[in-house]
Amino acid sequence: MQRVLALLLVLALFPSTDAAAQEFDIPSVTIAGGDLPLDVSLAPADADAFRRRVNTLPRLEDEPAATGPSYTVTTSYWPVAIRLEDDEDELDVSVVGRYYPQGGYVLLTLDDLGDEADDLDPEDVWVVIDLRQRAILDRYIQLAREGLIGGTPSTIDILAAVSSTEVLGVQAGAEPVAKATADALLRGLSEANPSPLVEEREPPFLDDSGFWLTVTLVEGRSLRYYHRTGMLTEALGTERYDANSVADILASLAPDQPPPVIEQEEPPGSLLWWPVMIGGGVAALGAAIWLRRRHNTSSGAA
């Protein structure tokens, strides 16, 4: 029985590799329709941020007054994020949602998967996404509408395109980077790396020779890149940039080297005190044992 319990504990603490890999999968997010000249996909790091909501999508009891332009947002995030009612277990949530930027509303469809699916009409469900999710989608929609990005932009492409219109907080290590320097850095990386997205994600290798470049956006989230030996790698390993074209800028931003390790100095006082202290301790211990035995002998005689 103990062996079985131990095995169950190990399985609980160390999930299977397939399960861990599946949990780390990043869903694709594609925006289309409306007044967009082309379909545009969120960069993997932005798609990962879009799905990282702490709770399920709140459903609206009544149909909202959704107005203004709308766009089709296709992502496998919708089926896992919507909260189904008890009587909706047999319903399938569509991966296609209709997004209304004015209000942040999304119209989703529930389809019946049962035997009578062909006889039932799909059910429309309205949900609302949070401000952080809206900021991500709205940024891509605006840039695509203005022709400033292509269909598969990188996060650096997005940052370079909005650096003149949005307030970005850029840090190299723990030090802030001046706006002019940050703009030049982002533009240089974007222009020199037309295809930085990678298929096999590999997080950056961290060592003392590199440093983190952190960009904080207006919605409060950050994108992080690690610079090392002429290469810039996004924190999740979804993008990799050749940074040689901006090597001079990065060199000027590199934090100072950590201070040298100071060897421990000899403690004050003479080492001759150690034998005295140890000898005194042994003598005190011996005296305590002798007094205890004497007390026990006296008690026995009485």
N, C-alpha and C positions, 0 to 999 in steps of 0.2 A: 504493500500500500504506500509506503514511504517513497519507493522508487517512482510510482505512478504520479504522486504529488510533485515530486521533484521534476519529473519530465514536463508536467503541465506548467510548472513555474517557469521553466526554461523557455517553453514555447510562447508563454505570455510575454516574457521579457525580450525575446529575440524573435520578432515576426519574420516570416519567410521573405526571401529576397524578392520574389515576384510581387508580393503584397506591398513591400516598401517601394518598389519601383513604380507600381501602379499609383500609389499615393502621391508620388512626386511628378506624375504626368501633368503637363500643362495643356489645358484645352485651348484649341484654336478659337479665335474670335474674329469674325469677318463682318464688315459693315458695307452695305450696298444700297442702291436705290436712291430715292429722293432726288436731290440736285447734285449728286456726286458724279463726276465724270468717269469714275472707275471704281471697282471694288477695292477695298483696302483692308488689310489684315493687321491686327495688333501685333507688335513685336512680342516674342515669347515672354520677356520680363514684364511687359505691360499687361499681357493676357493673364499672367500669374497674379499680378496685383489686382486685376479686375475680379478674379474669382475669390480672393481672400476677404470674404465678408464673414463677420463673427456670428451672424445668425441667418436664418432663412429669409427669403424675400417676402415681405409683408403683402398679403393679398388684400385687394380692395373689395368691400362688399358691394359697392355701387360703381357703375361705369363712370369714370372721371370725364370731365370736359376737356378731352385731349385736343389741342389745337396746334396749328403750325405744321412745319414740315416733319415728316417721319422717315425713318430709315429701317431697313431690314438688318437685324443683327443675328447672325447664325453662330451658335456655339453650343457645345455639349454641357455648358455650365447651367443652362436653364433647367434641364430635367433634374439635376441633383440639388438645385437651390430652392426650388419652389416647394412650399409646404402643402402636402396633399391632405385632404380630409379623410376620415375613417372610411367613408363610402366611395373613395376614389382610388382604392388600391389597384384596381384593374385598369386604370387610365394611364395613358402614355403622354408625357409632356413633350411637345414639339421642340426641336432644337432651333426653330426659327421664331424670332420674336420681332414685333413691330415696336420700334423705339421712338418716343416723342421727346425730344430735348426740352421742350417747354413743359416742365413739370416732372420730368424724369420717369414718365410712365412707360411700361412695356406691356404689350398685348400678346399673350401666349394662348396656345390652343391645347386642350386636353382631348385626346382621341381614345375611344373605347377599344380595348384589346380583346374583349370577350367574343363569344360565338356570334353575338348579335351586333357586332361592330358595324357591319354594312347597313344596318337598319337605324342606327343612331346618328344624330347630328353632332359634330364636334362642339365642345364647350369652350367658350372664350373666358379667359381669366386675366384680370388686370393685376399687375404688380407694380411696385415702385422701387427703383434702385437708389442707393445712397449717393451723397454728394461726391464722394471719392470716385465711385464708379462712373458717375455722370461726367466728371472732369476728364477722365480718360477717354471716354467715347467722344465727347464734344471736341476735345483737342484734335483727335484724328479726323473728325468730320470737317472741321474748319480748315485744317491744313490740306486735306484732299480736295475740298471744294475750291480752294485758292490755287491748286496746282503746285503746292510747295513740296509734296511728297509723292512717291510712287505707290504701287500696290502693296509692296512688302517692305516698308521702311524699318530701319533699326531704331533702337532707343536713342542713339546719338543723332540720327537724322531728325528725330522729333525734337530733341533738345536744341539742336542747331537752328531748326526752323522757328522755334518759339523764343529763342534767347533775346530777341529784340522786342518782343511784345509781352513777355511774362517775366516776373521777378523770380530768378533762380538763385538758390543759395548753393554755392560751390565751395567745397573744402578739399584741400590736399592734406591728408592726415588730419590734424586738428586745426589747421590754419585756414582762414578764409582766403578765397581767391578773388582778386579784383575782377569786376565785370568785363572790362575790355580784354583781359587775359583769358577769362573763361570763354568769352565769345570766340576769340581766335582759336582756342584749343578745340572747342566743339566743332567749329566750321572746318578746321584742318582735318580732324578725325573723320568727319562725315565725307568730305571730298575725297580723301585718300582711301576710303574703305567702302566701295560700292556694295559689297556682299559680305558683311561681317557675321551673319547668322550661321550657326554651326548645327549639324545634324546630331552629332554625338556630344552631348553636354559634358563638359569637364570643368568643374570649379577651379578657380585660380590656385596655383601653388604659392603658398605664403612663406616668405622668409624675411630676413632682416634687410635685404637689399631693395625691397619694394615698398609701396605705400598705397593706401586707399584714396581714390578720388570719389567723392560723394556729392551728388546733385540732389537737392531738395526742391520739390515742386510746390506750387501754390496750394495744392490740396493737402499738403502735409506729409506725403510719402517721399521716399528717397530711392534713387537709383545709385548703385555702388559699382565701381570698377577698380580692379587691382592692377597697378602698373609694376611691371618687373621685366628687366632686360629687353626693353623696346617693344613690349607687348602689353596691351590693355585687355583685360578679361572681365566681362560682366560677372557679378557675384554668383549667379546661378549657373554660370558656364554656358549661357545661351548665345553669347556674342564674343567674338575675339577680333581685336583691332591691331593692325600694324601701326605702331606709334612713332616710327622713325621720322615721319614727316613733321611731327611736332616735338621732336626730341629736345629741342632747345627750350621750349616752354615747360615741358615736364621736368627737365633738369633744374630749371629755376624754381619749380614748385616743390621739389623733393625736400621733405623735412630734414632737419639736421640729424646727423647720426646720433644714436643713443650715447649717453656719457659712458666713458670707460669704467669697467668694474674696478673698484678700489679694493685691494686686498685687505683682509682683516688685520688690523694692527695688533701687536701683543697687548694684552690687558695690562693696566697700570698695576704697580706693585711687584714684589719679588716672587719668583717661583718657589722660593724656599718656604713660603707660607703653606704650600699645599701639603707637605709631609706633616707639618705641625697640626693643621686642621684635621687631616685624616686620622693622625694618631690620637688627637683629642676626642674625636668621635668614637673611635674604637674603645678608648678608656672609659668613656661615659656609658657605652653599651655594656661593657663588662661589669661596671659598678652596678648598673641596674639589675643585671642577671644575678649578681651576688646577693644584693639586698632582697630580691624576690625569694631566692632559695633560703636565706636566713629567716625570712618571715614565715615561710612554709614550715621550716624545722621548728621554730618557736611555737607555732600553732599546734603542731603534732605533739610536742612535749607537754603542752598544757592539757 
